[in-house]
Structures are given as C-alpha cells and as structure tokens.
Amino acid sequence: MSYNPNASAGNMYGNYGPPGQQQGYPGQHPDFSQHQYQPMPNQYGGPSAMPQQGPGPQSAMGGSYGYPGTQPSGGYPEKQQYGGTPLPSQVPPHAEGVKSPWDPNQATSYSGTDMGSEDVGENDAEDSIQPSAPSYDAVIYGYENTGIDADVSVGPPPSYAESIEYTPAVVDANRIPKLTDEDARQALLQLVSKSACWGSGAAKAMSIKDIAATNAYHYVLETYTEGRSTSYARVPYKGGYIDAAHNGPAPLPWSIPCSPTAFFKSEVHKIPVPHTDVVRPCYLCRGRGFNRCGKCRGRGRVRCGFCHGRGTREVNQPNGERRHEMCHSCHGNGRKRCHPCRGSGCVMCRVCQGYGSVKQFIQLTVSFTNRHNDHIIERSDLPDELIRGVQGDTMFEQTALRVGPIQNFFEREINSTSKQLVDSHNSAWPTERILQQRHYLRSVPVHECQFEYQAKPGRFWVYGHQKEVYTQDYPHTCCCCRCVIL
C-alpha cells in the first residue's frame, strides 16, 4: 500500500463511520478489515459481534467459536463453568440484580486459622495479607500473550506498509536581521537592569568594536505514533450485564476503533475489549467479601499501648510516692477494641470491595505518542541549547503521513542530519503505527558583539527576535561575582 502525503488528517486516519460503514486506513488490505467489530443485537438483548445462526469463524486452534443458539465444535463454549459452579456470566444478561456488598456492621467474627498464638499490641505494625495470584486460564483468540501484571504490546497492525514520499525543501537563507551598536547596547542594558549583581555603568560606557552577524539553524522532526497493548484488568462485580464469550469472538486489538483528539498530542486511552468479561470469586477473599484484619490478626482486640496490657499504670503522687491506678484508656481490661475492624476481626476486601466477586476482562491500552528530535547548528561560542527557547524565522515546514529528508539546503550538516533522523524515525518503533510526521527548519539570528571597557576586551551575544543576551565577560559585578545573564 502507499500513502498520500497530501491527504487530509481525517482521510488519513480512517473515518470510522456508523456500524456497517466503517472505513479503514487508505489502501487497507482485506485481511485488516475482516475483523472489524460491528455490534449486532443478540437473543438476550445485548450486543453481539456476529450473526446468531450458522457456524462461527474458524479459530487458530482448529475449532470454531460458538454463538448463542448454536452448538460449538471447539474454541469457546456457549456457557462456561468454573469449578462446577455456574457463574453470573452463564445466565442471560440482566437476569441478576445488583448485589449487596459485605456489611462491616453485621455480626461477623473472623474464625480463620491464621490468627496465631501471640498477642498483638496496639502499636504493632500492621501485617499484609498475601493474596493468591488471580486466575487467567481462559484462552482468547488474538490475546494469547496478554500481560497479567503489565501491558504487553500487540505488535503492528495487519497489512501495515511504509512509503516515503516527500517534496524537496526550498529555503530562503538570505534574511539576516541587522543589529546596530545602539540596538546591542539597549538589549544589554535591558537585561542588566534585571540583575542585582550587575551595574549599568559598564554597558553605557563600553565601546562596541565589532558586531558579527550569523544565523543559527534549528531543525526539528516530530513523528506521531500509535501503539497498542493489552493486559488483564479487574473490577468489583456488583451485578448486571456480562459481555462474555457467548456473545461472539473478541475483536482483534487493531480492529477496535480509537482516534486521538488531535495530532502531535500525547495521550492514552483505555478500552475494555468486548466479549472478554468473566466473573470469578475474588481471589483475595475467596468470595467472602471480607478478610482478616491486619491490625489485630483477626482477634478484634489489641493490647493497650498505654498500660502494655497490664490494665494499670504507675502514677506519681504529690508526696513523691508511686502507686498503681486503673488505665483509663482500656478501663482496666488491658485490651482495646481494634479500631480498623471495629472489633469484628474482619475488614472489607480491598479487591472486590465486599461484593465477593470480580469481573475480569482484557483491557486495550492505546498510546498516542509524539516523538521529537532536533538538531542545532550554531558556529559561534554561544551555547547551542539557548537557541531552542528563542524565536526565529521558519525557513521550511512540512506535514504529511510520511516526510522525506531535506536535500537541497546549503548547510550540508542539516541535510545529513535530516536524512539520519527521518530514516531513524521510520524504523525506530516497529510495533507502532506512524500516523503523521512533520519537520521544520528555523533560522535564529545571532550577533556576537566585541566590546572594550577600561582597556579590557570582552564579548556578549544578542540572539533571537527577542534580543536575548548572553555573556560571561561583563565587567561591572559585585562581590567578585561572575554572573551569567541570559
């Protein structure tokens, strides 16, 4: 396939229309369009990506995906069971109402075997429950390598081709602004007035001997890319509709529509992949909705931190004697009710938020990233990095699906650098799609001013349209200060 660099941004990216009329990228291959996700109503009233009758598409493992009303011959079963217990995802959508979470105020006491025999102090550190790893035993076609703890790249889109087409740059490099002695002096005086360490006498009295005018060139290349990755995600299941595998096969990662809000703006979108929902008992609390309190280890009470469990405290009397009095913090019991669990020994599960079940699904992460590289040519002793922050004249600018290197600029270093960066950007991110590129060349005026003050020579630079000043030779400084004015 080939790309038209003059195509509009909308046509370039693929104007996704309503279901049944979606358009892909220009020149898309049939293999790329056959997996487009187009929801259709199913027999339960929920969305389905495929027709309800007839055999499903062949999977990579030799079977076909089952749809509601058909008998699957392999791949996904129409109704899945885990551990012999039907889950809410096996019933028709909306058949189950909203679930109620575990109530921390109910009469529940922890009776696990992991409380231990040692007493727990009020000021002891809270321990943490070591959860078992969540189960992701379902195999979904196109998502076999989905990450569990982190996003895993899904690779480049199908039928992704590269084509470099460019228009040679036409540069007018004959525009260098003129700077007079008085302009240079006024620029120096303006910036000296902003520093408490500098006096203005030298700027007024110095003799400017020579002004050498040059141009600095700033070349910038930007490449806007789209990368996709998948990972498992989970949320507490509170009841309601489950978009599970019985609704059809999951659409492939690159067939799920997602567009950036604007080109050359880095942003991230997270999208649940349709038909990948699975409801499971919470792996942390094992479906109970609560866990052992980490503060009291399930006891509901902790050793008083004021009397250290004795129930009494030694108190100094006015006559110098010491006697034991009842501890007012624990009322003489030596133990106090655990505050986090309110004495029950149980706390709400942080994973399922008390509902006992979690909905696991595959989450697609679409990352739009603006890649940026630049190169500066500045022939004088002025630090090159100062050129980035000032205004100049744009000598060349080009935006296209693919840009080609500058070839006809008289500074050959710009030509070679442009080719090097363009070639590097076209191959630097093999798992991402290049959506748009742009590059431009700026000319920034730089004037090196030679001055003499009290028979001592020095230099300062005036650069950019704002007439910024840089020098390390200014003679009037206080406290032997060697300030640098920028």
C-alpha positions as CSV (number, residue, x, y, z in Angstrom):
1,M,0.0,0.0,0.0
2,S,1.1,3.6,-0.4
3,Y,0.2,6.8,1.4
4,N,-0.6,10.2,0.0
5,P,1.3,12.8,2.0
6,N,-1.2,15.5,0.9
7,A,-4.2,13.6,2.3
8,S,-6.2,15.3,5.0
9,A,-5.9,14.2,8.6
10,G,-9.4,12.7,8.6
11,N,-9.0,10.7,5.5
12,M,-5.5,9.6,6.5
13,Y,-6.6,8.2,9.8
14,G,-9.7,6.4,8.6
15,N,-13.1,8.0,9.0
16,Y,-14.8,5.4,11.1
17,G,-18.5,5.7,10.3
18,P,-21.5,4.0,11.8
19,P,-21.5,0.2,12.2
20,G,-21.5,-1.4,8.8
21,Q,-20.0,1.7,7.1
22,Q,-16.6,1.9,8.8
23,Q,-13.6,2.8,6.7
24,G,-10.1,1.7,7.4
25,Y,-6.8,3.3,6.6
26,P,-6.2,4.2,2.9
27,G,-5.4,1.2,0.8
28,Q,-6.2,-1.2,3.7
29,H,-5.7,-4.9,3.0
30,P,-8.7,-7.2,3.1
31,D,-7.0,-9.1,6.0
32,F,-7.2,-5.9,8.1
33,S,-10.9,-5.2,7.5
34,Q,-12.3,-8.7,8.0
35,H,-12.1,-8.4,11.8
36,Q,-13.8,-5.1,12.2
37,Y,-16.0,-5.0,15.3
38,Q,-19.6,-4.2,14.4
39,P,-22.1,-4.8,17.3
40,M,-25.4,-6.6,16.5
41,P,-28.3,-7.4,18.9
42,N,-28.3,-10.9,20.2
43,Q,-31.1,-13.1,21.6
44,Y,-30.5,-11.8,25.1
45,G,-30.9,-8.1,24.2
46,G,-27.2,-7.4,24.5
47,P,-24.7,-6.6,21.7
48,S,-23.2,-9.4,19.7
49,A,-20.4,-9.1,17.1
50,M,-21.6,-11.9,14.9
51,P,-24.8,-13.4,13.5
52,Q,-26.8,-15.7,15.7
53,Q,-27.2,-18.6,13.2
54,G,-24.7,-20.6,11.3
55,P,-21.3,-21.9,12.3
56,G,-18.8,-19.4,13.8
57,P,-15.4,-18.5,12.2
58,Q,-12.6,-21.0,12.4
59,S,-10.2,-20.3,15.3
60,A,-6.4,-20.6,15.1
61,M,-6.7,-23.9,17.2
62,G,-8.9,-25.6,14.6
63,G,-12.3,-25.1,16.2
64,S,-15.0,-22.6,15.7
65,Y,-16.4,-20.0,18.1
66,G,-19.9,-20.8,19.3
67,Y,-22.7,-18.2,19.2
68,P,-26.0,-18.2,21.1
69,G,-28.3,-20.7,19.5
70,T,-25.5,-22.8,18.0
71,Q,-23.6,-25.8,19.2
72,P,-19.9,-25.0,19.3
73,S,-17.5,-27.5,17.9
74,G,-14.4,-26.0,19.6
75,G,-12.9,-22.8,20.9
76,Y,-15.3,-21.0,23.3
77,P,-18.2,-22.9,24.8
78,E,-21.5,-21.2,24.8
79,K,-21.7,-21.4,28.6
80,Q,-18.6,-21.7,30.7
81,Q,-18.4,-23.2,34.2
82,Y,-15.6,-22.9,36.6
83,G,-15.1,-25.4,39.4
84,G,-18.6,-26.9,38.6
85,T,-20.4,-23.8,39.8
86,P,-22.3,-21.7,37.2
87,L,-21.3,-18.0,37.4
88,P,-23.4,-15.0,36.6
89,S,-21.9,-14.8,33.2
90,Q,-23.7,-18.0,32.2
91,V,-27.2,-16.6,32.7
92,P,-28.9,-14.2,30.3
93,P,-27.8,-10.6,30.8
94,H,-29.7,-8.6,33.3
95,A,-31.2,-11.7,34.9
96,E,-29.4,-11.0,38.1
97,G,-30.0,-7.8,40.1
98,V,-27.5,-5.6,41.8
99,K,-25.5,-7.4,44.5
100,S,-25.1,-6.2,48.1
101,P,-21.6,-5.9,49.5
102,W,-20.4,-7.3,52.8
103,D,-21.6,-5.1,55.6
104,P,-18.9,-4.3,58.1
105,N,-21.5,-3.6,60.8
106,Q,-23.0,-7.1,60.6
107,A,-22.3,-9.7,63.3
108,T,-19.3,-11.3,61.7
109,S,-16.2,-12.5,63.5
110,Y,-13.1,-13.9,62.0
111,S,-12.5,-17.6,62.7
112,G,-9.6,-18.4,60.4
113,T,-6.6,-20.4,61.5
114,D,-4.0,-17.7,60.6
115,M,-4.6,-15.6,63.8
116,G,-1.5,-17.1,65.5
117,S,-1.0,-17.6,69.3
118,E,0.9,-14.4,70.1
119,D,-0.8,-11.4,71.5
120,V,-1.0,-8.3,69.2
121,G,-0.1,-4.9,70.6
122,E,-1.9,-1.6,69.7
123,N,1.2,-0.1,68.3
124,D,2.5,-3.1,66.4
125,A,2.9,-2.8,62.7
126,E,0.0,-4.0,60.6
127,D,0.7,-7.1,58.5
128,S,-0.4,-7.6,55.0
129,I,-2.4,-10.5,53.5
130,Q,-0.5,-12.3,50.8
131,P,-3.1,-12.9,48.1
132,S,-3.0,-15.8,45.7
133,A,-2.5,-14.9,42.1
134,P,-5.7,-14.3,40.1
135,S,-6.6,-17.0,37.6
136,Y,-6.5,-16.2,33.8
137,D,-7.0,-19.6,32.4
138,A,-9.3,-18.6,29.5
139,V,-7.6,-18.5,26.1
140,I,-9.0,-15.8,23.8
141,Y,-8.0,-15.9,20.2
142,G,-5.8,-12.9,19.3
143,Y,-4.9,-12.3,23.0
144,E,-2.8,-15.3,23.9
145,N,0.1,-13.2,25.1
146,T,-1.9,-10.7,27.0
147,G,0.0,-9.4,30.0
148,I,-1.1,-10.1,33.6
149,D,0.9,-7.6,35.6
150,A,1.7,-5.1,32.8
151,D,0.7,-4.1,29.4
152,V,2.2,-6.2,26.5
153,S,2.5,-4.8,23.1
154,V,0.3,-6.4,20.4
155,G,2.6,-5.5,17.6
156,P,2.0,-3.6,14.4
157,P,-1.4,-3.6,12.7
158,P,-2.2,-6.0,9.9
159,S,-1.1,-5.0,6.4
160,Y,1.0,-2.1,7.8
161,A,3.2,-0.8,5.0
162,E,5.6,2.1,4.8
163,S,6.1,4.6,2.0
164,I,8.3,7.6,2.0
165,E,7.2,10.5,-0.3
166,Y,8.5,14.0,0.1
167,T,8.8,17.4,-1.5
168,P,12.3,18.9,-1.5
169,A,12.7,21.9,0.7
170,V,13.0,25.3,-0.9
171,V,14.9,27.6,1.6
172,D,15.5,31.3,1.5
173,A,18.6,31.9,3.7
174,N,19.3,35.5,2.8
175,R,17.3,37.1,5.6
176,I,19.6,38.0,8.4
177,P,18.3,41.0,10.6
178,K,20.6,43.9,11.0
179,L,21.8,44.9,14.5
180,T,23.3,48.3,15.2
181,D,25.6,49.3,18.0
182,E,22.8,51.1,19.8
183,D,20.4,48.1,19.5
184,A,23.1,45.9,21.0
185,R,23.7,48.4,23.9
186,Q,20.0,48.7,24.6
187,A,19.5,44.9,24.7
188,L,22.4,44.6,27.2
189,L,21.0,47.4,29.4
190,Q,17.6,45.9,29.5
191,L,18.8,42.6,30.8
192,V,21.5,44.1,33.1
193,S,18.7,46.0,34.9
194,K,17.1,42.7,35.9
195,S,20.2,41.5,37.8
196,A,21.1,42.8,41.3
197,C,24.7,41.8,40.8
198,W,25.3,43.9,37.7
199,G,25.8,47.6,37.3
200,S,24.7,49.6,34.3
201,G,27.7,51.9,34.1
202,A,29.8,49.5,32.0
203,A,27.0,48.9,29.5
204,K,26.7,52.7,29.0
205,A,30.4,53.4,28.8
206,M,31.8,50.5,26.9
207,S,33.0,50.8,23.3
208,I,31.5,48.3,20.9
209,K,34.2,47.4,18.5
210,D,32.6,44.9,16.1
211,I,29.3,43.0,15.6
212,A,29.5,39.7,13.7
213,A,26.1,38.6,12.4
214,T,25.4,34.9,11.8
215,N,22.5,32.5,11.7
216,A,21.9,29.5,13.9
217,Y,19.7,26.7,12.4
218,H,17.3,24.6,14.4
219,Y,15.9,21.5,12.7
220,V,13.0,19.6,14.3
221,L,11.4,16.3,13.4
222,E,8.2,15.0,15.0
223,T,6.6,11.6,14.5
224,Y,3.2,10.9,15.9
225,T,2.7,7.2,16.6
226,E,0.0,4.9,17.8
227,G,0.9,1.8,19.9
228,R,-1.5,-0.8,21.3
229,S,-1.0,-3.2,24.2
230,T,-3.3,-5.4,26.2
231,S,-3.4,-6.6,29.8
232,Y,-5.9,-8.2,32.2
233,A,-7.9,-5.9,34.4
234,R,-10.5,-6.5,37.1
235,V,-13.2,-4.5,38.8
236,P,-15.6,-5.5,41.6
237,Y,-18.7,-7.3,40.2
238,K,-21.8,-5.6,41.5
239,G,-24.2,-7.5,39.4
240,G,-25.6,-6.6,35.9
241,Y,-24.8,-7.4,32.3
242,I,-21.7,-9.5,31.5
243,D,-20.3,-9.3,28.0
244,A,-18.8,-12.8,27.9
245,A,-17.6,-15.1,25.2
246,H,-21.1,-16.4,24.4
247,N,-21.7,-13.1,22.6
248,G,-19.1,-13.9,20.0
249,P,-15.3,-13.8,19.5
250,A,-13.4,-10.9,20.8
251,P,-12.4,-8.3,18.1
252,L,-8.7,-8.2,17.4
253,P,-6.7,-5.4,19.0
254,W,-6.1,-3.4,15.9
255,S,-9.7,-3.6,14.7
256,I,-11.1,-1.7,17.7
257,P,-11.7,1.9,16.6
258,C,-9.8,4.6,18.6
259,S,-8.8,8.1,17.4
260,P,-6.6,10.8,19.0
261,T,-8.2,14.1,20.0
262,A,-5.5,16.0,18.0
263,F,-2.3,15.1,16.1
264,F,1.0,15.6,17.8
265,K,-0.7,15.4,21.3
266,S,0.5,12.6,23.5
267,E,-2.4,10.8,25.2
268,V,-3.5,7.4,26.4
269,H,-6.9,5.7,26.0
270,K,-8.0,2.5,27.9
271,I,-10.8,0.4,26.3
272,P,-12.3,-2.8,27.6
273,V,-12.2,-5.5,24.8
274,P,-15.7,-6.7,24.0
275,H,-16.7,-10.3,24.8
276,T,-13.9,-10.9,27.3
277,D,-15.8,-10.5,30.6
278,V,-15.5,-13.3,33.1
279,V,-16.9,-13.3,36.6
280,R,-15.0,-15.1,39.3
281,P,-14.9,-15.3,43.0
282,C,-12.5,-12.8,44.4
283,Y,-9.0,-14.3,44.6
284,L,-8.1,-12.3,47.7
285,C,-11.0,-13.0,50.0
286,R,-12.1,-16.3,48.2
287,G,-15.6,-14.9,47.7
288,R,-16.4,-13.9,51.3
289,G,-16.2,-10.1,50.8
290,F,-14.0,-9.7,53.8
291,N,-10.5,-10.6,55.0
292,R,-8.7,-10.9,58.3
293,C,-7.9,-7.6,59.9
294,G,-4.2,-6.9,59.5
295,K,-4.0,-4.9,62.7
296,C,-5.4,-7.4,65.2
297,R,-4.8,-10.5,63.1
298,G,-8.5,-11.4,63.4
299,R,-8.8,-11.2,67.2
300,G,-10.9,-8.0,67.3
301,R,-8.9,-6.7,70.2
302,V,-5.4,-5.4,70.7
303,R,-3.1,-5.0,73.7
304,C,-3.4,-1.5,75.2
305,G,-0.5,0.7,74.3
306,F,-0.7,2.8,77.4
307,C,-0.5,0.1,80.1
308,H,1.0,-2.6,77.8
309,G,-1.7,-5.0,78.6
310,R,-1.5,-4.8,82.5
311,G,-4.7,-2.8,83.0
312,T,-2.9,-0.4,85.5
313,R,-0.4,2.4,85.3
314,E,2.1,3.8,87.8
315,V,1.2,7.3,88.7
316,N,3.5,9.8,90.7
317,Q,1.8,11.2,93.7
318,P,2.4,14.7,95.1
319,N,4.3,13.3,98.1
320,G,6.7,11.5,95.7
321,E,5.2,8.1,96.1
322,R,4.2,5.9,93.1
323,R,1.0,3.9,93.1
324,H,-0.9,1.8,90.5
325,E,-4.1,3.2,89.1
326,M,-6.6,1.7,86.6
327,C,-5.7,2.5,82.9
328,H,-8.3,4.9,81.7
329,S,-7.5,4.1,78.0
330,C,-8.6,0.4,78.3
331,H,-10.7,0.8,81.5
332,G,-8.5,-1.8,83.3
333,N,-9.0,-4.5,80.8
334,G,-5.6,-4.4,79.3
335,R,-7.2,-4.9,75.8
336,K,-8.9,-2.5,73.5
337,R,-11.3,-2.9,70.6
338,C,-9.4,-2.8,67.3
339,H,-10.3,0.4,65.5
340,P,-9.9,-0.7,61.8
341,C,-12.2,-3.7,62.1
342,R,-14.4,-2.3,64.9
343,G,-13.8,-5.4,67.0
344,S,-15.0,-7.9,64.4
345,G,-11.6,-9.1,63.3
346,C,-12.8,-8.6,59.7
347,V,-12.2,-5.8,57.1
348,M,-13.8,-5.3,53.7
349,C,-11.8,-6.9,50.9
350,R,-10.0,-4.1,49.0
351,V,-10.1,-6.0,45.7
352,C,-13.9,-6.8,45.4
353,Q,-15.0,-4.0,47.8
354,G,-17.1,-6.5,49.7
355,Y,-19.0,-8.0,46.8
356,G,-17.2,-11.3,46.8
357,S,-16.8,-11.4,43.0
358,V,-14.7,-9.6,40.5
359,K,-15.2,-9.1,36.8
360,Q,-12.1,-9.8,34.8
361,F,-11.6,-8.6,31.3
362,I,-8.9,-7.7,28.8
363,Q,-8.1,-4.1,28.6
364,L,-6.7,-2.5,25.5
365,T,-4.4,0.5,26.1
366,V,-4.0,2.8,23.1
367,S,-1.0,5.1,23.4
368,F,-0.6,8.1,21.1
369,T,2.9,9.4,21.4
370,N,4.6,12.4,19.8
371,R,8.3,11.5,19.2
372,H,10.6,14.5,19.0
373,N,14.2,15.0,17.9
374,D,16.1,18.1,16.9
375,H,19.5,19.4,15.8
376,I,21.1,22.8,16.2
377,I,23.9,24.3,14.2
378,E,25.5,27.4,15.8
379,R,29.0,28.3,14.7
380,S,30.0,30.8,17.5
381,D,30.8,30.1,21.1
382,L,27.2,30.7,22.2
383,P,25.8,27.5,23.9
384,D,23.7,25.7,21.4
385,E,20.8,24.8,23.8
386,L,20.0,28.6,24.1
387,I,18.7,28.5,20.5
388,R,15.7,26.3,21.4
389,G,14.0,28.8,23.6
390,V,14.0,31.9,21.3
391,Q,12.1,33.0,18.3
392,G,13.4,32.8,14.7
393,D,12.2,32.6,11.1
394,T,10.7,29.4,9.8
395,M,12.5,28.7,6.6
396,F,10.8,25.3,5.8
397,E,7.9,23.4,7.3
398,Q,6.2,20.2,6.0
399,T,3.5,17.9,7.5
400,A,2.5,14.6,5.9
401,L,1.8,11.0,6.5
402,R,5.5,10.5,5.7
403,V,8.1,13.2,5.3
404,G,11.3,12.9,3.4
405,P,14.7,14.4,4.4
406,I,15.8,17.9,3.4
407,Q,18.2,17.6,0.5
408,N,19.0,21.0,-1.0
409,F,19.9,23.2,2.0
410,F,23.3,24.8,1.7
411,E,24.3,23.6,5.2
412,R,25.1,20.0,4.4
413,E,25.0,19.1,8.1
414,I,21.3,19.9,8.1
415,N,20.8,17.7,5.0
416,S,22.7,14.7,6.5
417,T,21.0,15.1,9.9
418,S,17.6,15.3,8.4
419,K,18.1,12.1,6.5
420,Q,19.5,10.4,9.5
421,L,16.6,11.4,11.7
422,V,13.9,10.6,9.1
423,D,15.4,7.1,8.5
424,S,15.6,6.5,12.2
425,H,12.0,7.6,12.9
426,N,10.7,5.3,10.1
427,S,12.2,2.2,11.8
428,A,12.6,3.1,15.4
429,W,9.1,1.8,16.6
430,P,8.3,-1.4,14.7
431,T,5.3,-2.3,16.8
432,E,3.6,1.1,16.4
433,R,1.8,2.7,13.6
434,I,3.0,6.1,12.3
435,L,0.0,8.4,11.9
436,Q,1.6,11.7,11.0
437,Q,5.0,13.4,10.7
438,R,6.2,16.9,10.4
439,H,9.5,18.7,10.4
440,Y,10.6,22.3,10.1
441,L,13.8,24.4,9.9
442,R,14.2,27.6,11.8
443,S,16.8,30.4,11.3
444,V,17.7,32.2,14.5
445,P,19.8,35.4,14.2
446,V,22.9,35.5,16.4
447,H,25.1,38.6,16.8
448,E,28.5,38.3,18.5
449,C,29.4,41.7,19.9
450,Q,33.1,42.6,20.7
451,F,33.5,45.4,23.3
452,E,36.2,47.2,25.2
453,Y,35.9,48.7,28.6
454,Q,38.8,50.3,30.5
455,A,41.3,48.7,28.1
456,K,39.9,45.2,28.7
457,P,38.2,43.4,25.9
458,G,35.0,41.2,26.2
459,R,32.2,39.6,24.3
460,F,28.4,39.3,24.6
461,W,25.8,37.7,22.3
462,V,22.4,39.1,21.2
463,Y,20.3,36.3,19.7
464,G,16.7,35.6,18.7
465,H,14.0,38.0,17.7
466,Q,13.5,38.8,21.5
467,K,17.1,40.1,21.5
468,E,18.2,37.8,24.4
469,V,21.7,38.4,25.8
470,Y,24.4,36.0,26.9
471,T,27.8,37.0,28.3
472,Q,30.4,35.9,30.8
473,D,32.6,38.9,30.4
474,Y,30.5,41.7,31.8
475,P,32.9,43.9,33.8
476,H,30.6,45.6,36.5
477,T,29.8,42.8,39.0
478,C,29.6,42.9,42.8
479,C,31.3,40.7,45.4
480,C,33.6,39.3,42.8
481,C,30.5,37.7,41.2
482,R,30.8,36.1,37.8
483,C,27.1,36.1,36.9
484,V,25.8,35.0,33.5
485,I,23.0,37.0,32.0
486,L,20.7,35.0,29.7
